[in-house]
Amino acid sequence: MIAEGLGVAGVNRPEYWGLFLVNTVFWIGISHAGTFVSALLRVVKAEFRRPFTRAAELMTTFGLVQAGLSIFMHLGRVWLVYWMIPYPTNAACGPISTPR
């Protein structure tokens, strides 16, 4: 998909974008769940559940990495990522007038 573009995944119609967006939201939700479980176990000071806390923190890290990588999957052609970087311009301001 990175080499050929998003057409390989069948994203030729606008409604198919939902699959990629749901994937990103899913991984962000998984990372939130891991953070919640870790915070809950730390707040109640459940020291006997330390392995669960570590697993929840690992789940959070993995979820955030997957969500970050799915942004590049959305692009299709990763070598054009510089098009997403904003740069300052006066084009939207109209012509620049000089004082008289």
C-alpha positions as CSV (number, residue, x, y, z in Angstrom):
1,M,0.0,0.0,0.0
2,I,2.9,2.4,0.7
3,A,4.4,1.7,-2.7
4,E,1.2,1.7,-4.8
5,G,-1.1,4.1,-2.9
6,L,-4.4,3.7,-1.2
7,G,-6.2,2.2,-4.2
8,V,-4.7,-1.1,-3.3
9,A,-6.8,-1.1,-0.1
10,G,-9.9,-0.3,-2.0
11,V,-10.2,3.3,-0.8
12,N,-11.6,4.6,-4.0
13,R,-14.9,5.6,-2.5
14,P,-15.2,8.1,0.4
15,E,-17.0,5.7,2.7
16,Y,-14.1,3.3,2.8
17,W,-12.1,5.8,4.8
18,G,-14.1,4.7,7.8
19,L,-12.1,1.5,8.1
20,F,-8.8,3.4,8.6
21,L,-10.3,5.9,10.9
22,V,-11.9,3.2,13.1
23,N,-8.5,1.5,13.3
24,T,-6.8,4.7,14.6
25,V,-9.6,5.4,17.1
26,F,-9.5,1.8,18.3
27,W,-5.7,2.0,19.1
28,I,-6.2,5.3,20.8
29,G,-9.0,3.8,22.9
30,I,-6.8,0.9,23.8
31,S,-4.1,3.2,25.0
32,H,-6.6,5.1,27.1
33,A,-7.9,1.9,28.6
34,G,-4.3,0.9,29.6
35,T,-3.7,4.3,31.2
36,F,-7.0,4.0,33.1
37,V,-6.2,0.5,34.4
38,S,-2.6,1.5,35.4
39,A,-3.9,4.7,37.2
40,L,-6.6,2.8,39.0
41,L,-4.2,0.2,40.3
42,R,-1.8,2.9,41.4
43,V,-4.5,5.0,43.1
44,V,-5.7,2.0,45.2
45,K,-2.1,1.1,45.9
46,A,-2.6,-2.5,44.9
47,E,1.1,-3.6,45.2
48,F,0.2,-7.2,44.7
49,R,-1.0,-6.3,41.2
50,R,2.3,-4.8,40.0
51,P,2.5,-7.1,36.9
52,F,-1.0,-5.9,35.8
53,T,0.2,-2.3,36.1
54,R,3.2,-3.1,34.0
55,A,1.1,-4.8,31.4
56,A,-1.3,-1.9,31.3
57,E,1.5,0.6,30.8
58,L,2.9,-1.6,28.0
59,M,-0.5,-1.8,26.4
60,T,-0.7,2.0,26.5
61,T,2.7,2.3,24.8
62,F,1.9,-0.2,22.2
63,G,-1.5,1.4,21.5
64,L,0.1,4.9,21.0
65,V,2.8,3.5,18.7
66,Q,0.1,1.8,16.6
67,A,-2.0,4.9,16.5
68,G,1.0,6.9,15.4
69,L,1.9,4.5,12.7
70,S,-1.6,4.4,11.4
71,I,-1.2,8.1,10.4
72,F,1.4,7.0,7.9
73,M,-1.0,4.3,6.7
74,H,-3.6,7.0,6.0
75,L,-1.1,8.8,3.8
76,G,-0.6,5.9,1.4
77,R,2.5,7.5,-0.2
78,V,4.7,8.3,2.8
79,W,7.3,10.1,0.8
80,L,4.8,13.0,0.4
81,V,4.5,13.6,4.1
82,Y,6.2,17.0,3.7
83,W,2.9,18.2,2.1
84,M,1.3,18.1,5.6
85,I,3.9,20.4,7.2
86,P,2.5,23.9,7.4
87,Y,4.7,26.9,6.5
88,P,4.0,30.6,6.9
89,T,2.7,32.4,3.9
90,N,1.0,35.7,3.0
91,A,-1.0,34.2,0.2
92,A,-4.3,34.2,2.2
93,C,-3.9,37.8,3.2
94,G,-4.3,39.2,-0.2
95,P,-2.0,41.8,-1.9
96,I,0.3,43.7,0.4
97,S,-0.3,47.4,0.1
98,T,2.4,49.9,0.6
99,P,1.8,53.0,2.7
100,R,1.5,56.3,0.8
